[in-house]
Amino acid sequence: MAVETLLRRGLYRDSVSLMRLAAALEARPGVARASAAMATPANLEMLTGHGAAADGAEAGANDLLIAVEGEDRDVLAAALDEAAALLEGGDAPAASVAGAAAPPRPRSLAEAMDALPGASLALISCPGEYATAEAMKALRLGLDAMIFSDNVPVADEVALKREAEARGRLVMGPDCGTAIVGGVPLGFANRVRRGTVGVVGASGTGIQQVTCLIDRLGAGISHAIGTGGRDLSAEVGGTTTLRALAMLAGDAGTETVVLVSKPPDDAVMRRVLDAAAGVGKPAVACFVGADPPRELPANVRAAATLDEAAALAAGAAVPSDGADVPRAAGRSRLVGLFSGGTFCYEAQTVATPVLGRILSNAPLDPGDAVDRDPGGAHVMLDLGDDAFTRGRPHPMIDYGPRLERIRNAASAPDTAAILIDVVLGTGAHEDPAAALAPAIRALDGPVAVGSVCGTEADPQCLSRQEAALREAGMVVAGSNAGAARIAARIAAGAGGGP
């Protein structure tokens, strides 16, 4: 395989932009693999595997490095020409309606504040080693901060959140991929109707699932506040969660509160539940995979799954998964391939009581940890984990790696069901059903089971995606937990349909 690279010095793009750029290049005929990353030491180490280290050796963290791999150097050169054109297009200033040059873009938070004096939130999306400094600047300018960046040390997170507390501000993140503020979706989020339910979540896909299901049930969202996945750890202590609860308590437009997280630290969970009791509004706590607390405040109800949490918040019943499911004769293995870490974790909590041990890179039990499909056992993989996405687009954007794993799982004679999550919304693939349909149609034996996390207002359109997936042959459930329940029944031989 040949490798060609393109280096742009002093040019920054955020991680979502780079993922989409890499996905566009990798979709070109003749390009086997493409990577686009800022030339941080960690990314240069990763790109060494692409033969890009020599060209990137003198690059710095503020430089952008693209590597493409394939058999034909002319094809690769054309791909890099396209990358250069896309980058230059992104840099071109928008013309004003009168044809005059647009004003220069702000090059600092202070300049941005001068341009938008009414702004109250800064979205930080830069290499992790610089994110702390930028977020601290935002706080000192009187702004709340949403830190999309990852690879921020936990000690920096603690320091930022203490600074925010002292200033009466809010820090969402680091590694906060989802939020909805005043009806505006930020990061990977969905277009949901406005309403009276406020959500606080240490899980991006958890927030997406709950807000979309609430929308589907006819209710709406006031705000959805992401905290970052470590907020409910013992080290961080739930600082942002507690702050968010206090903010929603004082928000006249919020009448019900939902808490969403993977299992938190026990002491932090107790502290958060005590704070929820003080909100003075009905609350739902969904700590996926955690043992339910023995005692809950009078205003708090516990939900074991995300669909149950949404139903409780919307005052509705959890929709039925259906009585009959297809059979997969002579097959008994479940393979789950997820783009959302919380979806992977939730599916295990649903399927394990039915199937027993499930191996995963996000396991319920540390003894069940794997980093690939070992074959011969039930397995669920979070393909959005850093180990799978370093130098590659996120699986919400690029379905290529998942399609390859679907084909591999389908080739195993014991695979009964292949469980898939499909996530719509801002930043996600523009037409997931079109990407998945050929692989689903090609299945001969295993049953494809999945759910679509999205709304009718999303650019991809929930009903259109669901219809296309059903037409391709997928069993489409109304929620991730519902899909996991169906897939577990198929693998257990409990199918009752044709």
JOBELGI-V363024 format. One record per pair of residues at least 24 apart in sequence whose C-alpha atoms are under 10 Angstrom apart, sorted by sequence separation. I is the first residue (numbers start at 1). J is the second residue. If there is no record, write none. Layout:
{{I;J} {I;J}}
//
This chain:
{{13;37} {14;38} {37;61} {38;62} {39;63} {40;64} {119;143} {120;144} {121;145} {122;146} {123;147} {124;148} {125;149} {126;150} {127;151} {128;152} {129;153} {132;156} {136;160} {139;163} {140;164} {143;167} {144;168} {145;169} {146;170} {147;171} {148;172} {149;173} {150;174} {151;175} {178;202} {191;215} {192;216} {195;219} {196;220} {197;221} {198;222} {199;223} {200;224} {201;225} {202;226} {203;227} {204;228} {224;248} {256;280} {257;281} {258;282} {259;283} {260;284} {261;285} {262;286} {263;287} {264;288} {266;290} {269;293} {273;297} {276;300} {284;308} {285;309} {286;310} {334;358} {335;359} {336;360} {361;385} {448;472} {449;473} {450;474} {451;475} {452;476} {12;37} {13;38} {38;63} {39;64} {40;65} {109;134} {113;138} {119;144} {120;145} {121;146} {122;147} {123;148} {124;149} {125;150} {127;152} {128;153} {131;156} {132;157} {135;160} {136;161} {139;164} {142;167} {143;168} {144;169} {145;170} {146;171} {147;172} {148;173} {149;174} {150;175} {176;201} {177;202} {178;203} {179;204} {193;218} {194;219} {195;220} {196;221} {197;222} {198;223} {199;224} {200;225} {201;226} {202;227} {203;228} {204;229} {223;248} {255;280} {256;281} {257;282} {258;283} {259;284} {260;285} {261;286} {262;287} {263;288} {264;289} {265;290} {266;291} {270;295} {284;309} {333;358} {396;421} {418;443} {448;473} {449;474} {450;475} {451;476} {452;477} {453;478} {12;38} {37;63} {38;64} {39;65} {108;134} {109;135} {123;149} {138;164} {139;165} {142;168} {143;169} {144;170} {145;171} {146;172} {147;173} {148;174} {149;175} {150;176} {176;202} {177;203} {178;204} {193;219} {194;220} {195;221} {196;222} {197;223} {198;224} {199;225} {200;226} {201;227} {202;228} {203;229} {222;248} {238;264} {242;268} {249;275} {255;281} {256;282} {257;283} {258;284} {259;285} {260;286} {261;287} {262;288} {263;289} {264;290} {270;296} {273;299} {274;300} {283;309} {284;310} {352;378} {361;387} {396;422} {397;423} {447;473} {448;474} {449;475} {450;476} {451;477} {452;478} {453;479} {11;38} {12;39} {37;64} {38;65} {39;66} {110;137} {129;156} {132;159} {133;160} {136;163} {139;166} {140;167} {142;169} {143;170} {144;171} {145;172} {146;173} {147;174} {148;175} {149;176} {150;177} {175;202} {176;203} {177;204} {178;205} {180;207} {192;219} {193;220} {194;221} {195;222} {196;223} {197;224} {198;225} {199;226} {200;227} {201;228} {202;229} {203;230} {237;264} {238;265} {245;272} {249;276} {254;281} {255;282} {256;283} {257;284} {258;285} {259;286} {260;287} {261;288} {262;289} {263;290} {266;293} {273;300} {284;311} {285;312} {351;378} {395;422} {396;423} {397;424} {433;460} {447;474} {448;475} {449;476} {450;477} {451;478} {452;479} {453;480} {3;31} {10;38} {36;64} {37;65} {38;66} {109;137} {110;138} {113;141} {132;160} {136;164} {139;167} {143;171} {144;172} {145;173} {146;174} {147;175} {148;176} {149;177} {175;203} {176;204} {177;205} {178;206} {179;207} {180;208} {192;220} {193;221} {194;222} {195;223} {201;229} {202;230} {223;251} {237;265} {255;283} {256;284} {257;285} {258;286} {259;287} {260;288} {261;289} {262;290} {263;291} {284;312} {285;313} {395;423} {396;424} {417;445} {418;446} {419;447} {420;448} {421;449} {422;450} {423;451} {424;452} {425;453} {430;458} {431;459} {432;460} {441;469} {447;475} {448;476} {449;477} {450;478} {451;479} {452;480} {2;31} {5;34} {7;36} {9;38} {36;65} {37;66} {108;137} {109;138} {135;164} {139;168} {140;169} {145;174} {146;175} {147;176} {148;177} {172;201} {173;202} {175;204} {178;207} {179;208} {192;221} {193;222} {194;223} {202;231} {222;251} {232;261} {238;267} {239;268} {242;271} {246;275} {249;278} {250;279} {261;290} {263;292} {283;312} {284;313} {396;425} {410;439} {416;445} {417;446} {418;447} {419;448} {420;449} {421;450} {422;451} {423;452} {424;453} {425;454} {430;459} {431;460} {440;469} {450;479} {451;480} {2;32} {3;33} {4;34} {5;35} {6;36} {8;38} {9;39} {35;65} {36;66} {37;67} {113;143} {139;169} {146;176} {147;177} {148;178} {172;202} {177;207} {178;208} {192;222} {201;231} {202;232} {222;252} {223;253} {231;261} {232;262} {233;263} {234;264} {235;265} {237;267} {238;268} {242;272} {245;275} {246;276} {249;279} {250;280} {282;312} {283;313} {348;378} {397;427} {398;428} {399;429} {406;436} {410;440} {415;445} {416;446} {417;447} {418;448} {419;449} {420;450} {421;451} {422;452} {423;453} {424;454} {425;455} {429;459} {430;460} {431;461} {440;470} {441;471} {442;472} {443;473} {450;480} {451;481} {1;32} {3;34} {5;36} {7;38} {8;39} {35;66} {36;67} {110;141} {138;169} {139;170} {146;177} {180;211} {201;232} {222;253} {223;254} {230;261} {232;263} {233;264} {234;265} {237;268} {238;269} {241;272} {242;273} {245;276} {248;279} {249;280} {282;313} {348;379} {396;427} {397;428} {398;429} {414;445} {415;446} {416;447} {417;448} {418;449} {419;450} {420;451} {421;452} {422;453} {423;454} {424;455} {428;459} {429;460} {430;461} {433;464} {434;465} {437;468} {440;471} {441;472} {442;473} {443;474} {449;480} {450;481} {451;482} {452;483} {7;39} {34;66} {35;67} {36;68} {109;141} {139;171} {146;178} {221;253} {222;254} {229;261} {230;262} {232;264} {233;265} {234;266} {236;268} {237;269} {242;274} {243;275} {246;278} {247;279} {249;281} {348;380} {373;405} {396;428} {397;429} {403;435} {407;439} {410;442} {411;443} {413;445} {414;446} {415;447} {416;448} {417;449} {418;450} {419;451} {420;452} {421;453} {422;454} {424;456} {425;457} {426;458} {428;460} {433;465} {436;468} {437;469} {440;472} {441;473} {450;482} {451;483} {34;67} {35;68} {138;171} {146;179} {221;254} {222;255} {224;257} {228;261} {229;262} {231;264} {232;265} {233;266} {234;267} {235;268} {238;271} {239;272} {242;275} {245;278} {246;279} {248;281} {347;380} {372;405} {375;408} {395;428} {396;429} {397;430} {399;432} {403;436} {406;439} {407;440} {410;443} {411;444} {412;445} {413;446} {417;450} {425;458} {426;459} {431;464} {432;465} {433;466} {436;469} {437;470} {439;472} {440;473} {441;474} {449;482} {450;483} {451;484} {33;67} {34;68} {35;69} {109;143} {222;256} {223;257} {224;258} {225;259} {226;260} {227;261} {230;264} {231;265} {232;266} {233;267} {234;268} {237;271} {238;272} {241;275} {242;276} {245;279} {375;409} {394;428} {395;429} {396;430} {397;431} {398;432} {402;436} {403;437} {406;440} {409;443} {410;444} {411;445} {412;446} {424;458} {425;459} {426;460} {431;465} {433;467} {434;468} {437;471} {438;472} {440;474} {449;483} {450;484} {33;68} {34;69} {136;171} {189;224} {221;256} {222;257} {224;259} {229;264} {230;265} {232;267} {233;268} {234;269} {237;272} {241;276} {345;380} {373;408} {394;429} {397;432} {400;435} {403;438} {404;439} {407;442} {410;445} {411;446} {424;459} {425;460} {433;468} {434;469} {437;472} {438;473} {448;483} {449;484} {32;68} {33;69} {34;70} {135;171} {202;238} {221;257} {232;268} {233;269} {306;342} {337;373} {344;380} {345;381} {373;409} {376;412} {396;432} {399;435} {400;436} {403;439} {407;443} {410;446} {424;460} {425;461} {432;468} {433;469} {436;472} {437;473} {449;485} {450;486} {31;68} {32;69} {33;70} {183;220} {231;268} {232;269} {306;343} {336;373} {343;380} {344;381} {345;382} {375;412} {376;413} {377;414} {378;415} {398;435} {399;436} {402;439} {403;440} {406;443} {409;446} {410;447} {423;460} {424;461} {425;462} {432;469} {433;470} {437;474} {449;486} {450;487} {30;68} {31;69} {32;70} {148;186} {183;221} {185;223} {186;224} {202;240} {335;373} {344;382} {376;414} {377;415} {380;418} {410;448} {424;462} {433;471} {434;472} {436;474} {449;487} {30;69} {31;70} {32;71} {135;174} {148;187} {182;221} {183;222} {184;223} {185;224} {201;240} {202;241} {232;271} {343;382} {344;383} {375;414} {376;415} {378;417} {379;418} {380;419} {423;462} {433;472} {448;487} {30;70} {31;71} {146;186} {148;188} {181;221} {182;222} {183;223} {184;224} {186;226} {200;240} {201;241} {232;272} {306;346} {335;375} {341;381} {342;382} {344;384} {375;415} {380;420} {447;487} {25;66} {29;70} {30;71} {31;72} {146;187} {180;221} {181;222} {182;223} {183;224} {200;241} {259;300} {305;346} {340;381} {341;382} {424;465} {449;490} {25;67} {26;68} {30;72} {31;73} {34;76} {132;174} {180;222} {181;223} {182;224} {200;242} {258;300} {304;346} {305;347} {333;375} {334;376} {335;377} {336;378} {337;379} {338;380} {339;381} {340;382} {341;383} {406;448} {25;68} {26;69} {30;73} {131;174} {180;223} {181;224} {201;244} {256;299} {257;300} {258;301} {259;302} {260;303} {333;376} {334;377} {335;378} {336;379} {337;380} {338;381} {339;382} {340;383} {341;384} {422;465} {447;490} {22;66} {26;70} {30;74} {31;75} {32;76} {179;223} {180;224} {181;225} {200;244} {258;302} {259;303} {305;349} {332;376} {333;377} {334;378} {335;379} {336;380} {337;381} {338;382} {339;383} {340;384} {341;385} {422;466} {446;490} {447;491} {5;50} {7;52} {21;66} {22;67} {30;75} {31;76} {34;79} {179;224} {180;225} {181;226} {199;244} {200;245} {258;303} {260;305} {261;306} {304;349} {305;350} {332;377} {333;378} {334;379} {335;380} {336;381} {337;382} {338;383} {339;384} {340;385} {446;491} {4;50} {5;51} {6;52} {18;64} {22;68} {29;75} {30;76} {34;80} {128;174} {178;224} {179;225} {180;226} {198;244} {199;245} {260;306} {304;350} {332;378} {333;379} {334;380} {335;381} {336;382} {337;383} {338;384} {339;385} {3;50} {4;51} {5;52} {28;75} {29;76} {36;83} {128;175} {178;225} {179;226} {198;245} {211;258} {336;383} {337;384} {338;385} {2;50} {3;51} {4;52} {5;53} {7;55} {18;66} {28;76} {31;79} {121;169} {124;172} {178;226} {179;227} {200;248} {210;258} {1;50} {2;51} {3;52} {5;54} {6;55} {7;56} {10;59} {12;61} {13;62} {30;79} {120;169} {121;170} {122;171} {123;172} {124;173} {125;174} {176;225} {177;226} {178;227} {198;247} {199;248} {210;259} {260;309} {1;51} {5;55} {6;56} {9;59} {10;60} {11;61} {12;62} {13;63} {28;78} {29;79} {121;171} {124;174} {125;175} {176;226} {177;227} {178;228} {198;248} {210;260} {259;309} {4;55} {5;56} {8;59} {9;60} {10;61} {11;62} {12;63} {13;64} {25;76} {28;79} {175;226} {176;227} {177;228} {197;248} {198;249} {207;258} {258;309} {7;59} {9;61} {10;62} {11;63} {12;64} {27;79} {124;176} {173;225} {174;226} {175;227} {176;228} {177;229} {207;259} {258;310} {9;62} {10;63} {11;64} {25;78} {26;79} {172;225} {173;226} {174;227} {175;228} {176;229} {198;251} {206;259} {207;260} {289;342} {8;62} {9;63} {10;64} {11;65} {25;79} {171;225} {172;226} {173;227} {174;228} {175;229} {176;230} {206;260} {207;261} {258;312} {288;342} {340;394} {420;474} {8;63} {9;64} {24;79} {25;80} {170;225} {171;226} {172;227} {173;228} {174;229} {175;230} {196;251} {198;253} {199;254} {205;260} {206;261} {258;313} {288;343} {339;394} {340;395} {419;474} {421;476} {7;63} {8;64} {9;65} {171;227} {172;228} {173;229} {174;230} {196;252} {197;253} {198;254} {203;259} {204;260} {206;262} {256;312} {257;313} {289;345} {339;395} {340;396} {418;474} {419;475} {420;476} {7;64} {8;65} {25;82} {170;227} {171;228} {172;229} {173;230} {174;231} {196;253} {197;254} {198;255} {199;256} {200;257} {201;258} {202;259} {203;260} {204;261} {256;313} {288;345} {289;346} {338;395} {339;396} {6;64} {7;65} {8;66} {24;82} {25;83} {173;231} {195;253} {196;254} {197;255} {198;256} {199;257} {200;258} {201;259} {202;260} {203;261} {255;313} {256;314} {288;346} {289;347} {337;395} {338;396} {339;397} {421;479} {422;480} {6;65} {7;66} {24;83} {172;231} {194;253} {195;254} {196;255} {197;256} {198;257} {199;258} {200;259} {201;260} {202;261} {203;262} {287;346} {288;347} {289;348} {290;349} {339;398} {421;480} {5;65} {6;66} {7;67} {121;181} {195;255} {196;256} {197;257} {198;258} {199;259} {200;260} {201;261} {202;262} {289;349} {339;399} {420;480} {5;66} {6;67} {21;82} {22;83} {195;256} {196;257} {197;258} {198;259} {199;260} {200;261} {201;262} {288;349} {289;350} {419;480} {4;66} {5;67} {6;68} {21;83} {125;187} {202;264} {421;483} {4;67} {5;68} {123;186} {339;402} {420;483} {421;484} {3;67} {4;68} {5;69} {62;126} {123;187} {338;402} {419;483} {420;484} {3;68} {4;69} {21;86} {62;127} {337;402} {419;484} {2;68} {3;69} {4;70} {21;87} {61;127} {337;403} {418;484} {2;69} {3;70} {173;240} {417;484} {419;486} {420;487} {1;69} {2;70} {3;71} {61;129} {171;239} {172;240} {337;405} {419;487} {1;70} {2;71} {3;72} {4;73} {61;130} {170;239} {171;240} {172;241} {336;405} {337;406} {417;486} {418;487} {419;488} {1;71} {2;72} {3;73} {4;74} {17;87} {161;231} {170;240} {171;241} {335;405} {336;406} {417;487} {1;72} {2;73} {4;75} {5;76} {6;77} {157;228} {169;240} {170;241} {335;406} {416;487} {417;488} {1;73} {4;76} {5;77} {171;243} {172;244} {337;409} {347;419} {416;488} {417;489} {418;490} {3;76} {4;77} {17;90} {157;230} {158;231} {170;243} {171;244} {336;409} {416;489} {417;490} {418;491} {2;76} {3;77} {6;80} {13;87} {157;231} {162;236} {165;239} {169;243} {170;244} {290;364} {335;409} {416;490} {417;491} {4;79} {5;80} {6;81} {12;87} {161;236} {164;239} {165;240} {168;243} {289;364} {334;409} {335;410} {344;419} {416;491} {417;492} {4;80} {8;84} {11;87} {154;230} {164;240} {210;286} {333;409} {344;420} {415;491} {416;492} {6;83} {7;84} {13;90} {154;231} {158;235} {159;236} {161;238} {162;239} {170;247} {343;420} {344;421} {414;491} {416;493} {6;84} {150;228} {157;235} {158;236} {161;239} {162;240} {165;243} {343;421} {8;87} {146;225} {147;226} {157;236} {158;237} {161;240} {164;243} {262;341} {333;412} {11;91} {146;226} {147;227} {148;228} {155;235} {206;286} {262;342} {333;413} {334;414} {335;415} {340;420} {146;227} {147;228} {154;235} {155;236} {158;239} {261;342} {331;412} {332;413} {333;414} {334;415} {335;416} {336;417} {337;418} {338;419} {339;420} {340;421} {146;228} {154;236} {161;243} {206;288} {260;342} {331;413} {332;414} {333;415} {334;416} {335;417} {336;418} {337;419} {338;420} {339;421} {340;422} {262;345} {330;413} {331;414} {332;415} {333;416} {334;417} {335;418} {336;419} {337;420} {338;421} {339;422} {340;423} {199;283} {262;346} {330;414} {331;415} {332;416} {333;417} {334;418} {335;419} {336;420} {337;421} {338;422} {339;423} {197;282} {198;283} {199;284} {200;285} {201;286} {202;287} {329;414} {330;415} {331;416} {332;417} {333;418} {334;419} {335;420} {336;421} {338;423} {197;283} {201;287} {328;414} {330;416} {331;417} {40;127} {328;415} {329;416} {38;126} {39;127} {40;128} {328;416} {38;127} {40;129} {327;416} {328;417} {37;127} {327;417} {219;310} {326;417} {219;311} {213;306} {214;307} {217;310} {220;313} {213;307} {216;310} {217;311} {219;313} {220;314} {210;305} {211;306} {212;307} {213;308} {214;309} {215;310} {216;311} {219;314} {210;306} {211;307} {213;309} {214;310} {217;313} {218;314} {219;315} {209;306} {210;307} {213;310} {214;311} {217;314} {218;315} {219;316} {208;306} {209;307} {210;308} {212;310} {213;311} {214;312} {216;314} {217;315} {218;316} {206;305} {207;306} {210;309} {211;310} {214;313} {215;314} {217;316} {206;306} {209;309} {210;310} {214;314} {217;317} {206;307} {209;310} {210;311} {213;314} {214;315} {217;318} {214;316} {217;319} {210;313} {213;318} {16;125} {14;124} {15;125} {378;488} {14;125} {15;126} {335;446} {13;125} {14;126} {15;127} {334;446} {336;448} {338;450} {13;126} {14;127} {197;310} {333;446} {334;447} {335;448} {336;449} {337;450} {378;491} {12;126} {13;127} {199;313} {331;445} {332;446} {336;450} {12;127} {198;313} {330;445} {331;446} {197;313} {328;444} {329;445} {196;313} {197;314} {328;445} {329;446} {196;314} {327;445} {328;446} {327;446} {328;447} {326;446} {327;447} {326;447} {325;447} {326;448} {325;449} {350;480} {351;481} {350;481} {354;485} {16;148} {208;340} {349;481} {350;482} {351;483} {352;484} {15;148} {209;342} {347;480} {348;481} {350;483} {351;484} {352;485} {355;488} {14;148} {15;149} {205;339} {206;340} {209;343} {346;480} {347;481} {350;484} {351;485} {354;488} {355;489} {14;149} {15;150} {205;340} {206;341} {207;342} {346;481} {347;482} {349;484} {350;485} {351;486} {353;488} {354;489} {204;340} {205;341} {206;342} {343;479} {344;480} {347;483} {348;484} {349;485} {350;486} {351;487} {352;488} {355;491} {203;340} {204;341} {205;342} {206;343} {343;480} {344;481} {347;484} {348;485} {351;488} {354;491} {355;492} {203;341} {204;342} {205;343} {342;480} {343;481} {346;484} {347;485} {350;488} {351;489} {354;492} {203;342} {202;342} {203;343} {206;346} {344;484} {347;487} {348;488} {351;491} {343;484} {347;488} {351;492} {336;484} {326;475} {325;475} {334;484} {336;487} {335;487} {334;487} {335;488} {333;487} {334;488} {321;476} {322;477} {333;488} {334;489} {321;477} {332;488} {334;490} {335;491} {320;477} {321;478} {332;489} {333;490} {334;491} {319;477} {320;478} {321;479} {332;490} {333;491} {334;492} {319;478} {331;490} {332;491} {333;492} {318;478} {319;479} {321;481} {322;482} {326;486} {331;491} {332;492} {333;493} {318;479} {321;482} {325;486} {326;487} {329;490} {330;491} {331;492} {332;493} {320;482} {321;483} {324;486} {325;487} {327;489} {328;490} {329;491} {331;493} {319;482} {321;484} {323;486} {326;489} {327;490} {328;491} {330;493} {318;482} {321;485} {322;486} {325;489} {326;490} {327;491} {328;492} {329;493} {321;486} {324;489} {325;490} {327;492} {328;493} {324;490} {327;493} {328;494} {329;495} {326;493} {327;494} {328;495} {325;493} {326;494} {327;495} {325;494} {326;495} {327;496} {324;494} {325;495} {326;496} {327;497} {328;498} {16;187} {307;478} {308;479} {324;495} {325;496} {326;497} {327;498} {16;188} {307;479} {323;495} {324;496} {325;497} {326;498} {306;479} {307;480} {308;481} {323;496} {324;497} {325;498} {305;479} {306;480} {307;481} {323;497} {324;498} {305;480} {306;481} {307;482} {305;481} {304;481} {305;482} {188;396} {212;424} {212;425} {209;423} {208;423} {208;424} {208;425} {205;423} {190;423} {191;424} {192;425} {189;423} {190;424} {191;425} {188;423} {189;424} {190;425} {191;426} {150;386} {188;424} {189;425} {190;426} {188;425} {189;426} {190;427} {187;425} {188;426} {189;427} {190;428} {216;454} {187;426} {188;427} {189;428} {215;454} {216;455} {185;425} {186;426} {187;427} {188;428} {212;452} {213;453} {215;455} {216;456} {185;426} {186;427} {187;428} {212;453} {213;454} {214;455} {215;456} {211;453} {212;454} {213;455} {209;452} {210;453} {211;454} {212;455} {209;453} {211;455} {212;456} {208;453} {209;454} {208;454} {216;462} {178;426} {205;453} {212;462} {192;454} {193;455} {216;478} {190;453} {191;454} {192;455} {190;454} {191;455} {192;456} {193;457} {189;454} {190;455} {191;456} {192;457} {213;478} {190;456} {191;457} {192;458} {213;479} {190;457} {191;458} {212;479} {190;458} {191;459} {189;458} {190;459} {210;479} {209;479} {209;480} {67;391} {66;391} {50;391} {47;390} {46;390} {47;391} {46;391} {43;390} {44;391} {42;390} {43;391} {37;390} {38;391} {36;390} {37;391} {35;390} {36;391} {37;392} {35;391} {36;392} {34;391} {35;392} {36;393} {33;391} {34;392} {35;393} {33;392} {34;393} {26;392} {26;393} {33;400} {22;391} {23;392} {24;393} {19;389} {22;392} {23;393} {22;393} {23;394} {27;398} {19;391} {20;392} {21;393} {22;394} {23;395} {26;398} {18;391} {19;392} {20;393} {24;397} {27;400} {18;392} {19;393} {20;394} {23;397} {24;398} {26;400} {18;393} {19;394} {22;397} {23;398} {17;393} {18;394} {19;395} {22;398} {23;399} {16;393} {19;396} {20;397} {23;400} {15;393} {16;394} {19;397} {20;398} {15;394} {19;398} {16;397} {23;429} {20;427} {19;427} {20;428} {20;429} {17;427} {16;427} {16;428}}
//
